[in-house]
């Protein structure tokens, strides 16, 4: 069974973080996941994802070429 401990900590110089809890048994193997809270407005806009995924087309011309190529293959 997994048990979670959630703490907010400050990043120290050199990117060091420290987690302390009396719930952590000495010698136990644990997995640490760090989630960085970024302020709203930072990061990529939704528009930047258009055409970026595998199988997506950056513009209508690329989509049209893909369709024409497959149509030609089916007809031959």
mmCIF file of the N, C-alpha and C atoms, coordinates in Angstrom:
data_MODEL
# 
_entry.id   MODEL 
# 
loop_
_atom_site.group_PDB 
_atom_site.id 
_atom_site.type_symbol 
_atom_site.label_atom_id 
_atom_site.label_alt_id 
_atom_site.label_comp_id 
_atom_site.label_asym_id 
_atom_site.label_entity_id 
_atom_site.label_seq_id 
_atom_site.pdbx_PDB_ins_code 
_atom_site.Cartn_x 
_atom_site.Cartn_y 
_atom_site.Cartn_z 
_atom_site.occupancy 
_atom_site.B_iso_or_equiv 
_atom_site.pdbx_formal_charge 
_atom_site.auth_seq_id 
_atom_site.auth_comp_id 
_atom_site.auth_asym_id 
_atom_site.auth_atom_id 
_atom_site.pdbx_PDB_model_num 
ATOM 1   N N  . UNK A 1 1  ? 0.838  -1.174 0.000   1.00 0.00 ? 1  UNK A N  1 
ATOM 2   C CA . UNK A 1 1  ? 0.000  0.000  0.000   1.00 0.00 ? 1  UNK A CA 1 
ATOM 3   C C  . UNK A 1 1  ? 0.888  1.244  0.000   1.00 0.00 ? 1  UNK A C  1 
ATOM 4   N N  . UNK A 1 2  ? 0.516  2.236  -0.797  1.00 0.00 ? 2  UNK A N  1 
ATOM 5   C CA . UNK A 1 2  ? 1.266  3.486  -0.851  1.00 0.00 ? 2  UNK A CA 1 
ATOM 6   C C  . UNK A 1 2  ? 0.708  4.483  0.145   1.00 0.00 ? 2  UNK A C  1 
ATOM 7   N N  . UNK A 1 3  ? 1.591  5.176  0.814   1.00 0.00 ? 3  UNK A N  1 
ATOM 8   C CA . UNK A 1 3  ? 1.215  6.244  1.724   1.00 0.00 ? 3  UNK A CA 1 
ATOM 9   C C  . UNK A 1 3  ? 1.858  7.522  1.225   1.00 0.00 ? 3  UNK A C  1 
ATOM 10  N N  . UNK A 1 4  ? 1.107  8.596  1.185   1.00 0.00 ? 4  UNK A N  1 
ATOM 11  C CA . UNK A 1 4  ? 1.640  9.855  0.678   1.00 0.00 ? 4  UNK A CA 1 
ATOM 12  C C  . UNK A 1 4  ? 1.879  10.863 1.776   1.00 0.00 ? 4  UNK A C  1 
ATOM 13  N N  . UNK A 1 5  ? 2.929  11.625 1.601   1.00 0.00 ? 5  UNK A N  1 
ATOM 14  C CA . UNK A 1 5  ? 3.226  12.747 2.486   1.00 0.00 ? 5  UNK A CA 1 
ATOM 15  C C  . UNK A 1 5  ? 3.344  13.972 1.593   1.00 0.00 ? 5  UNK A C  1 
ATOM 16  N N  . UNK A 1 6  ? 2.575  14.989 1.896   1.00 0.00 ? 6  UNK A N  1 
ATOM 17  C CA . UNK A 1 6  ? 2.600  16.194 1.075   1.00 0.00 ? 6  UNK A CA 1 
ATOM 18  C C  . UNK A 1 6  ? 3.137  17.347 1.903   1.00 0.00 ? 6  UNK A C  1 
ATOM 19  N N  . UNK A 1 7  ? 4.189  17.991 1.386   1.00 0.00 ? 7  UNK A N  1 
ATOM 20  C CA . UNK A 1 7  ? 4.787  19.128 2.082   1.00 0.00 ? 7  UNK A CA 1 
ATOM 21  C C  . UNK A 1 7  ? 5.138  20.197 1.057   1.00 0.00 ? 7  UNK A C  1 
ATOM 22  N N  . UNK A 1 8  ? 5.044  21.441 1.462   1.00 0.00 ? 8  UNK A N  1 
ATOM 23  C CA . UNK A 1 8  ? 5.555  22.545 0.652   1.00 0.00 ? 8  UNK A CA 1 
ATOM 24  C C  . UNK A 1 8  ? 6.889  22.938 1.255   1.00 0.00 ? 8  UNK A C  1 
ATOM 25  N N  . UNK A 1 9  ? 7.914  23.012 0.419   1.00 0.00 ? 9  UNK A N  1 
ATOM 26  C CA . UNK A 1 9  ? 9.252  23.364 0.881   1.00 0.00 ? 9  UNK A CA 1 
ATOM 27  C C  . UNK A 1 9  ? 9.827  24.449 -0.022  1.00 0.00 ? 9  UNK A C  1 
ATOM 28  N N  . UNK A 1 10 ? 10.830 25.148 0.492   1.00 0.00 ? 10 UNK A N  1 
ATOM 29  C CA . UNK A 1 10 ? 11.535 26.150 -0.302  1.00 0.00 ? 10 UNK A CA 1 
ATOM 30  C C  . UNK A 1 10 ? 12.782 25.519 -0.904  1.00 0.00 ? 10 UNK A C  1 
ATOM 31  N N  . UNK A 1 11 ? 13.049 25.861 -2.152  1.00 0.00 ? 11 UNK A N  1 
ATOM 32  C CA . UNK A 1 11 ? 14.263 25.380 -2.806  1.00 0.00 ? 11 UNK A CA 1 
ATOM 33  C C  . UNK A 1 11 ? 15.424 26.220 -2.291  1.00 0.00 ? 11 UNK A C  1 
ATOM 34  N N  . UNK A 1 12 ? 16.461 25.539 -1.822  1.00 0.00 ? 12 UNK A N  1 
ATOM 35  C CA . UNK A 1 12 ? 17.644 26.214 -1.298  1.00 0.00 ? 12 UNK A CA 1 
ATOM 36  C C  . UNK A 1 12 ? 18.654 26.401 -2.423  1.00 0.00 ? 12 UNK A C  1 
ATOM 37  N N  . UNK A 1 13 ? 19.716 27.120 -2.142  1.00 0.00 ? 13 UNK A N  1 
ATOM 38  C CA . UNK A 1 13 ? 20.723 27.364 -3.174  1.00 0.00 ? 13 UNK A CA 1 
ATOM 39  C C  . UNK A 1 13 ? 21.242 26.039 -3.714  1.00 0.00 ? 13 UNK A C  1 
ATOM 40  N N  . UNK A 1 14 ? 21.515 26.023 -4.996  1.00 0.00 ? 14 UNK A N  1 
ATOM 41  C CA . UNK A 1 14 ? 21.981 24.807 -5.653  1.00 0.00 ? 14 UNK A CA 1 
ATOM 42  C C  . UNK A 1 14 ? 20.859 23.847 -5.992  1.00 0.00 ? 14 UNK A C  1 
ATOM 43  N N  . UNK A 1 15 ? 19.608 24.296 -5.835  1.00 0.00 ? 15 UNK A N  1 
ATOM 44  C CA . UNK A 1 15 ? 18.464 23.448 -6.169  1.00 0.00 ? 15 UNK A CA 1 
ATOM 45  C C  . UNK A 1 15 ? 18.177 22.378 -5.138  1.00 0.00 ? 15 UNK A C  1 
ATOM 46  N N  . UNK A 1 16 ? 18.638 22.562 -3.929  1.00 0.00 ? 16 UNK A N  1 
ATOM 47  C CA . UNK A 1 16 ? 18.469 21.563 -2.866  1.00 0.00 ? 16 UNK A CA 1 
ATOM 48  C C  . UNK A 1 16 ? 17.113 21.737 -2.188  1.00 0.00 ? 16 UNK A C  1 
ATOM 49  N N  . UNK A 1 17 ? 16.425 20.624 -1.977  1.00 0.00 ? 17 UNK A N  1 
ATOM 50  C CA . UNK A 1 17 ? 15.190 20.621 -1.188  1.00 0.00 ? 17 UNK A CA 1 
ATOM 51  C C  . UNK A 1 17 ? 15.353 19.616 -0.058  1.00 0.00 ? 17 UNK A C  1 
ATOM 52  N N  . UNK A 1 18 ? 14.632 19.853 1.041   1.00 0.00 ? 18 UNK A N  1 
ATOM 53  C CA . UNK A 1 18 ? 14.744 18.956 2.196   1.00 0.00 ? 18 UNK A CA 1 
ATOM 54  C C  . UNK A 1 18 ? 13.336 18.596 2.659   1.00 0.00 ? 18 UNK A C  1 
ATOM 55  N N  . UNK A 1 19 ? 13.111 17.301 2.822   1.00 0.00 ? 19 UNK A N  1 
ATOM 56  C CA . UNK A 1 19 ? 11.824 16.800 3.297   1.00 0.00 ? 19 UNK A CA 1 
ATOM 57  C C  . UNK A 1 19 ? 12.064 16.069 4.603   1.00 0.00 ? 19 UNK A C  1 
ATOM 58  N N  . UNK A 1 20 ? 11.332 16.461 5.657   1.00 0.00 ? 20 UNK A N  1 
ATOM 59  C CA . UNK A 1 20 ? 11.440 15.809 6.952   1.00 0.00 ? 20 UNK A CA 1 
ATOM 60  C C  . UNK A 1 20 ? 10.053 15.405 7.412   1.00 0.00 ? 20 UNK A C  1 
ATOM 61  N N  . UNK A 1 21 ? 9.936  14.184 7.933   1.00 0.00 ? 21 UNK A N  1 
ATOM 62  C CA . UNK A 1 21 ? 8.662  13.727 8.462   1.00 0.00 ? 21 UNK A CA 1 
ATOM 63  C C  . UNK A 1 21 ? 8.902  12.575 9.423   1.00 0.00 ? 21 UNK A C  1 
ATOM 64  N N  . UNK A 1 22 ? 8.205  12.621 10.554  1.00 0.00 ? 22 UNK A N  1 
ATOM 65  C CA . UNK A 1 22 ? 8.304  11.515 11.507  1.00 0.00 ? 22 UNK A CA 1 
ATOM 66  C C  . UNK A 1 22 ? 7.629  10.263 10.953  1.00 0.00 ? 22 UNK A C  1 
ATOM 67  N N  . UNK A 1 23 ? 6.853  10.407 9.884   1.00 0.00 ? 23 UNK A N  1 
ATOM 68  C CA . UNK A 1 23 ? 6.181  9.264  9.257   1.00 0.00 ? 23 UNK A CA 1 
ATOM 69  C C  . UNK A 1 23 ? 7.127  8.452  8.370   1.00 0.00 ? 23 UNK A C  1 
ATOM 70  N N  . UNK A 1 24 ? 8.337  8.970  8.115   1.00 0.00 ? 24 UNK A N  1 
ATOM 71  C CA . UNK A 1 24 ? 9.290  8.267  7.251   1.00 0.00 ? 24 UNK A CA 1 
ATOM 72  C C  . UNK A 1 24 ? 10.169 7.348  8.088   1.00 0.00 ? 24 UNK A C  1 
ATOM 73  N N  . UNK A 1 25 ? 10.012 6.027  7.920   1.00 0.00 ? 25 UNK A N  1 
ATOM 74  C CA . UNK A 1 25 ? 10.830 5.091  8.699   1.00 0.00 ? 25 UNK A CA 1 
ATOM 75  C C  . UNK A 1 25 ? 12.276 5.074  8.205   1.00 0.00 ? 25 UNK A C  1 
ATOM 76  N N  . UNK A 1 26 ? 13.206 4.974  9.109   1.00 0.00 ? 26 UNK A N  1 
ATOM 77  C CA . UNK A 1 26 ? 14.632 4.946  8.776   1.00 0.00 ? 26 UNK A CA 1 
ATOM 78  C C  . UNK A 1 26 ? 14.920 3.743  7.872   1.00 0.00 ? 26 UNK A C  1 
ATOM 79  N N  . UNK A 1 27 ? 15.636 3.987  6.802   1.00 0.00 ? 27 UNK A N  1 
ATOM 80  C CA . UNK A 1 27 ? 16.028 2.929  5.887   1.00 0.00 ? 27 UNK A CA 1 
ATOM 81  C C  . UNK A 1 27 ? 14.991 2.570  4.842   1.00 0.00 ? 27 UNK A C  1 
ATOM 82  N N  . UNK A 1 28 ? 13.828 3.212  4.874   1.00 0.00 ? 28 UNK A N  1 
ATOM 83  C CA . UNK A 1 28 ? 12.788 2.902  3.892   1.00 0.00 ? 28 UNK A CA 1 
ATOM 84  C C  . UNK A 1 28 ? 13.151 3.494  2.532   1.00 0.00 ? 28 UNK A C  1 
ATOM 85  N N  . UNK A 1 29 ? 12.832 2.765  1.478   1.00 0.00 ? 29 UNK A N  1 
ATOM 86  C CA . UNK A 1 29 ? 13.036 3.272  0.127   1.00 0.00 ? 29 UNK A CA 1 
ATOM 87  C C  . UNK A 1 29 ? 11.780 4.040  -0.277  1.00 0.00 ? 29 UNK A C  1 
ATOM 88  N N  . UNK A 1 30 ? 11.966 5.285  -0.729  1.00 0.00 ? 30 UNK A N  1 
ATOM 89  C CA . UNK A 1 30 ? 10.834 6.130  -1.090  1.00 0.00 ? 30 UNK A CA 1 
ATOM 90  C C  . UNK A 1 30 ? 11.053 6.711  -2.477  1.00 0.00 ? 30 UNK A C  1 
ATOM 91  N N  . UNK A 1 31 ? 9.985  7.171  -3.073  1.00 0.00 ? 31 UNK A N  1 
ATOM 92  C CA . UNK A 1 31 ? 10.054 7.855  -4.361  1.00 0.00 ? 31 UNK A CA 1 
ATOM 93  C C  . UNK A 1 31 ? 9.652  9.305  -4.121  1.00 0.00 ? 31 UNK A C  1 
ATOM 94  N N  . UNK A 1 32 ? 10.446 10.226 -4.636  1.00 0.00 ? 32 UNK A N  1 
ATOM 95  C CA . UNK A 1 32 ? 10.177 11.646 -4.453  1.00 0.00 ? 32 UNK A CA 1 
ATOM 96  C C  . UNK A 1 32 ? 9.755  12.237 -5.789  1.00 0.00 ? 32 UNK A C  1 
ATOM 97  N N  . UNK A 1 33 ? 8.623  12.924 -5.791  1.00 0.00 ? 33 UNK A N  1 
ATOM 98  C CA . UNK A 1 33 ? 8.127  13.612 -6.977  1.00 0.00 ? 33 UNK A CA 1 
ATOM 99  C C  . UNK A 1 33 ? 8.075  15.093 -6.645  1.00 0.00 ? 33 UNK A C  1 
ATOM 100 N N  . UNK A 1 34 ? 8.710  15.905 -7.469  1.00 0.00 ? 34 UNK A N  1 
ATOM 101 C CA . UNK A 1 34 ? 8.746  17.345 -7.232  1.00 0.00 ? 34 UNK A CA 1 
ATOM 102 C C  . UNK A 1 34 ? 7.851  18.021 -8.259  1.00 0.00 ? 34 UNK A C  1 
ATOM 103 N N  . UNK A 1 35 ? 6.868  18.778 -7.786  1.00 0.00 ? 35 UNK A N  1 
ATOM 104 C CA . UNK A 1 35 ? 5.974  19.531 -8.649  1.00 0.00 ? 35 UNK A CA 1 
ATOM 105 C C  . UNK A 1 35 ? 6.254  21.012 -8.432  1.00 0.00 ? 35 UNK A C  1 
ATOM 106 N N  . UNK A 1 36 ? 6.635  21.706 -9.489  1.00 0.00 ? 36 UNK A N  1 
ATOM 107 C CA . UNK A 1 36 ? 6.964  23.119 -9.397  1.00 0.00 ? 36 UNK A CA 1 
ATOM 108 C C  . UNK A 1 36 ? 5.735  23.938 -9.755  1.00 0.00 ? 36 UNK A C  1 
ATOM 109 N N  . UNK A 1 37 ? 5.298  24.774 -8.841  1.00 0.00 ? 37 UNK A N  1 
ATOM 110 C CA . UNK A 1 37 ? 4.125  25.611 -9.063  1.00 0.00 ? 37 UNK A CA 1 
ATOM 111 C C  . UNK A 1 37 ? 4.547  26.847 -9.852  1.00 0.00 ? 37 UNK A C  1 
ATOM 112 N N  . UNK A 1 38 ? 4.094  26.958 -11.103 1.00 0.00 ? 38 UNK A N  1 
ATOM 113 C CA . UNK A 1 38 ? 4.425  28.116 -11.928 1.00 0.00 ? 38 UNK A CA 1 
ATOM 114 C C  . UNK A 1 38 ? 3.249  29.079 -11.949 1.00 0.00 ? 38 UNK A C  1 
ATOM 115 N N  . UNK A 1 39 ? 3.521  30.361 -11.898 1.00 0.00 ? 39 UNK A N  1 
ATOM 116 C CA . UNK A 1 39 ? 2.435  31.351 -11.922 1.00 0.00 ? 39 UNK A CA 1 
ATOM 117 C C  . UNK A 1 39 ? 1.631  31.261 -13.216 1.00 0.00 ? 39 UNK A C  1 
ATOM 118 N N  . UNK A 1 40 ? 0.341  31.576 -13.121 1.00 0.00 ? 40 UNK A N  1 
ATOM 119 C CA . UNK A 1 40 ? -0.523 31.563 -14.303 1.00 0.00 ? 40 UNK A CA 1 
ATOM 120 C C  . UNK A 1 40 ? 0.025  32.547 -15.328 1.00 0.00 ? 40 UNK A C  1 
ATOM 121 N N  . UNK A 1 41 ? -0.132 32.200 -16.581 1.00 0.00 ? 41 UNK A N  1 
ATOM 122 C CA . UNK A 1 41 ? 0.333  33.075 -17.643 1.00 0.00 ? 41 UNK A CA 1 
ATOM 123 C C  . UNK A 1 41 ? 1.690  32.679 -18.183 1.00 0.00 ? 41 UNK A C  1 
ATOM 124 N N  . UNK A 1 42 ? 2.446  31.914 -17.416 1.00 0.00 ? 42 UNK A N  1 
ATOM 125 C CA . UNK A 1 42 ? 3.736  31.437 -17.907 1.00 0.00 ? 42 UNK A CA 1 
ATOM 126 C C  . UNK A 1 42 ? 3.532  30.102 -18.607 1.00 0.00 ? 42 UNK A C  1 
ATOM 127 N N  . UNK A 1 43 ? 4.476  29.737 -19.435 1.00 0.00 ? 43 UNK A N  1 
ATOM 128 C CA . UNK A 1 43 ? 4.378  28.468 -20.139 1.00 0.00 ? 43 UNK A CA 1 
ATOM 129 C C  . UNK A 1 43 ? 3.824  28.665 -21.549 1.00 0.00 ? 43 UNK A C  1 
ATOM 130 N N  . UNK A 1 44 ? 3.414  27.589 -22.155 1.00 0.00 ? 44 UNK A N  1 
ATOM 131 C CA . UNK A 1 44 ? 2.944  27.628 -23.538 1.00 0.00 ? 44 UNK A CA 1 
ATOM 132 C C  . UNK A 1 44 ? 1.453  27.942 -23.599 1.00 0.00 ? 44 UNK A C  1 
ATOM 133 N N  . UNK A 1 45 ? 1.080  28.661 -24.630 1.00 0.00 ? 45 UNK A N  1 
ATOM 134 C CA . UNK A 1 45 ? -0.338 28.920 -24.842 1.00 0.00 ? 45 UNK A CA 1 
ATOM 135 C C  . UNK A 1 45 ? -0.952 27.711 -25.547 1.00 0.00 ? 45 UNK A C  1 
ATOM 136 N N  . UNK A 1 46 ? -2.250 27.587 -25.475 1.00 0.00 ? 46 UNK A N  1 
ATOM 137 C CA . UNK A 1 46 ? -2.919 26.458 -26.130 1.00 0.00 ? 46 UNK A CA 1 
ATOM 138 C C  . UNK A 1 46 ? -2.722 26.496 -27.639 1.00 0.00 ? 46 UNK A C  1 
ATOM 139 N N  . UNK A 1 47 ? -2.641 27.664 -28.215 1.00 0.00 ? 47 UNK A N  1 
ATOM 140 C CA . UNK A 1 47 ? -2.454 27.791 -29.662 1.00 0.00 ? 47 UNK A CA 1 
ATOM 141 C C  . UNK A 1 47 ? -1.124 27.168 -30.087 1.00 0.00 ? 47 UNK A C  1 
ATOM 142 N N  . UNK A 1 48 ? -0.115 27.196 -29.233 1.00 0.00 ? 48 UNK A N  1 
ATOM 143 C CA . UNK A 1 48 ? 1.188  26.645 -29.596 1.00 0.00 ? 48 UNK A CA 1 
ATOM 144 C C  . UNK A 1 48 ? 1.150  25.130 -29.761 1.00 0.00 ? 48 UNK A C  1 
ATOM 145 N N  . UNK A 1 49 ? 0.099  24.465 -29.248 1.00 0.00 ? 49 UNK A N  1 
ATOM 146 C CA . UNK A 1 49 ? 0.001  23.014 -29.372 1.00 0.00 ? 49 UNK A CA 1 
ATOM 147 C C  . UNK A 1 49 ? -0.587 22.580 -30.713 1.00 0.00 ? 49 UNK A C  1 
ATOM 148 N N  . UNK A 1 50 ? -1.185 23.491 -31.463 1.00 0.00 ? 50 UNK A N  1 
ATOM 149 C CA . UNK A 1 50 ? -1.807 23.138 -32.742 1.00 0.00 ? 50 UNK A CA 1 
ATOM 150 C C  . UNK A 1 50 ? -0.727 22.651 -33.703 1.00 0.00 ? 50 UNK A C  1 
ATOM 151 N N  . UNK A 1 51 ? -0.920 21.458 -34.219 1.00 0.00 ? 51 UNK A N  1 
ATOM 152 C CA . UNK A 1 51 ? 0.017  20.875 -35.164 1.00 0.00 ? 51 UNK A CA 1 
ATOM 153 C C  . UNK A 1 51 ? 1.268  20.303 -34.537 1.00 0.00 ? 51 UNK A C  1 
ATOM 154 N N  . UNK A 1 52 ? 1.384  20.319 -33.220 1.00 0.00 ? 52 UNK A N  1 
ATOM 155 C CA . UNK A 1 52 ? 2.606  19.864 -32.564 1.00 0.00 ? 52 UNK A CA 1 
ATOM 156 C C  . UNK A 1 52 ? 2.597  18.370 -32.241 1.00 0.00 ? 52 UNK A C  1 
ATOM 157 N N  . UNK A 1 53 ? 1.430  17.761 -32.150 1.00 0.00 ? 53 UNK A N  1 
ATOM 158 C CA . UNK A 1 53 ? 1.349  16.349 -31.774 1.00 0.00 ? 53 UNK A CA 1 
ATOM 159 C C  . UNK A 1 53 ? 1.654  15.444 -32.963 1.00 0.00 ? 53 UNK A C  1 
ATOM 160 N N  . UNK A 1 54 ? 2.072  14.225 -32.646 1.00 0.00 ? 54 UNK A N  1 
ATOM 161 C CA . UNK A 1 54 ? 2.370  13.265 -33.696 1.00 0.00 ? 54 UNK A CA 1 
ATOM 162 C C  . UNK A 1 54 ? 1.096  12.983 -34.477 1.00 0.00 ? 54 UNK A C  1 
ATOM 163 N N  . UNK A 1 55 ? 1.192  13.021 -35.812 1.00 0.00 ? 55 UNK A N  1 
ATOM 164 C CA . UNK A 1 55 ? 0.037  12.776 -36.658 1.00 0.00 ? 55 UNK A CA 1 
ATOM 165 C C  . UNK A 1 55 ? -0.771 14.026 -36.936 1.00 0.00 ? 55 UNK A C  1 
ATOM 166 N N  . UNK A 1 56 ? -0.347 15.156 -36.409 1.00 0.00 ? 56 UNK A N  1 
ATOM 167 C CA . UNK A 1 56 ? -1.037 16.414 -36.661 1.00 0.00 ? 56 UNK A CA 1 
ATOM 168 C C  . UNK A 1 56 ? -0.381 17.129 -37.831 1.00 0.00 ? 56 UNK A C  1 
ATOM 169 N N  . UNK A 1 57 ? -1.090 18.068 -38.383 1.00 0.00 ? 57 UNK A N  1 
ATOM 170 C CA . UNK A 1 57 ? -0.586 18.827 -39.510 1.00 0.00 ? 57 UNK A CA 1 
ATOM 171 C C  . UNK A 1 57 ? -0.441 20.280 -39.110 1.00 0.00 ? 57 UNK A C  1 
ATOM 172 N N  . UNK A 1 58 ? 0.654  20.898 -39.511 1.00 0.00 ? 58 UNK A N  1 
ATOM 173 C CA . UNK A 1 58 ? 0.932  22.279 -39.139 1.00 0.00 ? 58 UNK A CA 1 
ATOM 174 C C  . UNK A 1 58 ? 0.041  23.263 -39.879 1.00 0.00 ? 58 UNK A C  1 
ATOM 175 N N  . UNK A 1 59 ? -0.416 22.863 -41.072 1.00 0.00 ? 59 UNK A N  1 
ATOM 176 C CA . UNK A 1 59 ? -1.263 23.759 -41.854 1.00 0.00 ? 59 UNK A CA 1 
ATOM 177 C C  . UNK A 1 59 ? -2.148 22.930 -42.792 1.00 0.00 ? 59 UNK A C  1 
ATOM 178 N N  . UNK A 1 60 ? -3.165 23.548 -43.407 1.00 0.00 ? 60 UNK A N  1 
ATOM 179 C CA . UNK A 1 60 ? -4.076 22.811 -44.281 1.00 0.00 ? 60 UNK A CA 1 
ATOM 180 C C  . UNK A 1 60 ? -3.390 22.202 -45.500 1.00 0.00 ? 60 UNK A C  1 
ATOM 181 N N  . UNK A 1 61 ? -2.331 22.831 -45.991 1.00 0.00 ? 61 UNK A N  1 
ATOM 182 C CA . UNK A 1 61 ? -1.623 22.302 -47.163 1.00 0.00 ? 61 UNK A CA 1 
ATOM 183 C C  . UNK A 1 61 ? -1.016 20.935 -46.867 1.00 0.00 ? 61 UNK A C  1 
ATOM 184 N N  . UNK A 1 62 ? -0.408 20.789 -45.679 1.00 0.00 ? 62 UNK A N  1 
ATOM 185 C CA . UNK A 1 62 ? 0.165  19.494 -45.303 1.00 0.00 ? 62 UNK A CA 1 
ATOM 186 C C  . UNK A 1 62 ? -0.921 18.424 -45.203 1.00 0.00 ? 62 UNK A C  1 
ATOM 187 N N  . UNK A 1 63 ? -2.057 18.767 -44.635 1.00 0.00 ? 63 UNK A N  1 
ATOM 188 C CA . UNK A 1 63 ? -3.162 17.812 -44.521 1.00 0.00 ? 63 UNK A CA 1 
ATOM 189 C C  . UNK A 1 63 ? -3.650 17.407 -45.898 1.00 0.00 ? 63 UNK A C  1 
ATOM 190 N N  . UNK A 1 64 ? -3.783 18.369 -46.807 1.00 0.00 ? 64 UNK A N  1 
ATOM 191 C CA . UNK A 1 64 ? -4.248 18.086 -48.164 1.00 0.00 ? 64 UNK A CA 1 
ATOM 192 C C  . UNK A 1 64 ? -3.265 17.172 -48.899 1.00 0.00 ? 64 UNK A C  1 
ATOM 193 N N  . UNK A 1 65 ? -1.969 17.421 -48.752 1.00 0.00 ? 65 UNK A N  1 
ATOM 194 C CA . UNK A 1 65 ? -0.958 16.567 -49.385 1.00 0.00 ? 65 UNK A CA 1 
ATOM 195 C C  . UNK A 1 65 ? -1.039 15.145 -48.851 1.00 0.00 ? 65 UNK A C  1 
ATOM 196 N N  . UNK A 1 66 ? -1.222 14.999 -47.547 1.00 0.00 ? 66 UNK A N  1 
ATOM 197 C CA . UNK A 1 66 ? -1.327 13.684 -46.945 1.00 0.00 ? 66 UNK A CA 1 
ATOM 198 C C  . UNK A 1 66 ? -2.528 12.929 -47.505 1.00 0.00 ? 66 UNK A C  1 
ATOM 199 N N  . UNK A 1 67 ? -3.662 13.596 -47.576 1.00 0.00 ? 67 UNK A N  1 
ATOM 200 C CA . UNK A 1 67 ? -4.887 12.959 -48.079 1.00 0.00 ? 67 UNK A CA 1 
ATOM 201 C C  . UNK A 1 67 ? -4.735 12.583 -49.548 1.00 0.00 ? 67 UNK A C  1 
ATOM 202 N N  . UNK A 1 68 ? -4.191 13.484 -50.347 1.00 0.00 ? 68 UNK A N  1 
ATOM 203 C CA . UNK A 1 68 ? -3.997 13.193 -51.777 1.00 0.00 ? 68 UNK A CA 1 
ATOM 204 C C  . UNK A 1 68 ? -3.060 12.002 -51.977 1.00 0.00 ? 68 UNK A C  1 
ATOM 205 N N  . UNK A 1 69 ? -1.981 11.946 -51.196 1.00 0.00 ? 69 UNK A N  1 
ATOM 206 C CA . UNK A 1 69 ? -1.021 10.842 -51.319 1.00 0.00 ? 69 UNK A CA 1 
ATOM 207 C C  . UNK A 1 69 ? -1.707 9.512  -51.028 1.00 0.00 ? 69 UNK A C  1 
ATOM 208 N N  . UNK A 1 70 ? -2.480 9.440  -49.961 1.00 0.00 ? 70 UNK A N  1 
ATOM 209 C CA . UNK A 1 70 ? -3.148 8.188  -49.612 1.00 0.00 ? 70 UNK A CA 1 
ATOM 210 C C  . UNK A 1 70 ? -4.257 7.850  -50.602 1.00 0.00 ? 70 UNK A C  1 
ATOM 211 N N  . UNK A 1 71 ? -4.938 8.839  -51.095 1.00 0.00 ? 71 UNK A N  1 
ATOM 212 C CA . UNK A 1 71 ? -5.973 8.589  -52.109 1.00 0.00 ? 71 UNK A CA 1 
ATOM 213 C C  . UNK A 1 71 ? -5.340 8.002  -53.373 1.00 0.00 ? 71 UNK A C  1 
ATOM 214 N N  . UNK A 1 72 ? -4.181 8.548  -53.786 1.00 0.00 ? 72 UNK A N  1 
ATOM 215 C CA . UNK A 1 72 ? -3.481 8.031  -54.959 1.00 0.00 ? 72 UNK A CA 1 
ATOM 216 C C  . UNK A 1 72 ? -3.027 6.579  -54.730 1.00 0.00 ? 72 UNK A C  1 
ATOM 217 N N  . UNK A 1 73 ? -2.569 6.267  -53.537 1.00 0.00 ? 73 UNK A N  1 
ATOM 218 C CA . UNK A 1 73 ? -2.138 4.901  -53.227 1.00 0.00 ? 73 UNK A CA 1 
ATOM 219 C C  . UNK A 1 73 ? -3.312 3.932  -53.279 1.00 0.00 ? 73 UNK A C  1 
ATOM 220 N N  . UNK A 1 74 ? -4.488 4.354  -52.788 1.00 0.00 ? 74 UNK A N  1 
ATOM 221 C CA . UNK A 1 74 ? -5.654 3.481  -52.796 1.00 0.00 ? 74 UNK A CA 1 
ATOM 222 C C  . UNK A 1 74 ? -6.136 3.219  -54.216 1.00 0.00 ? 74 UNK A C  1 
ATOM 223 N N  . UNK A 1 75 ? -6.042 4.228  -55.080 1.00 0.00 ? 75 UNK A N  1 
ATOM 224 C CA . UNK A 1 75 ? -6.547 4.099  -56.461 1.00 0.00 ? 75 UNK A CA 1 
ATOM 225 C C  . UNK A 1 75 ? -5.621 3.278  -57.342 1.00 0.00 ? 75 UNK A C  1 
ATOM 226 N N  . UNK A 1 76 ? -4.348 3.155  -56.984 1.00 0.00 ? 76 UNK A N  1 
ATOM 227 C CA . UNK A 1 76 ? -3.432 2.391  -57.831 1.00 0.00 ? 76 UNK A CA 1 
ATOM 228 C C  . UNK A 1 76 ? -3.379 0.943  -57.477 1.00 0.00 ? 76 UNK A C  1 
# 
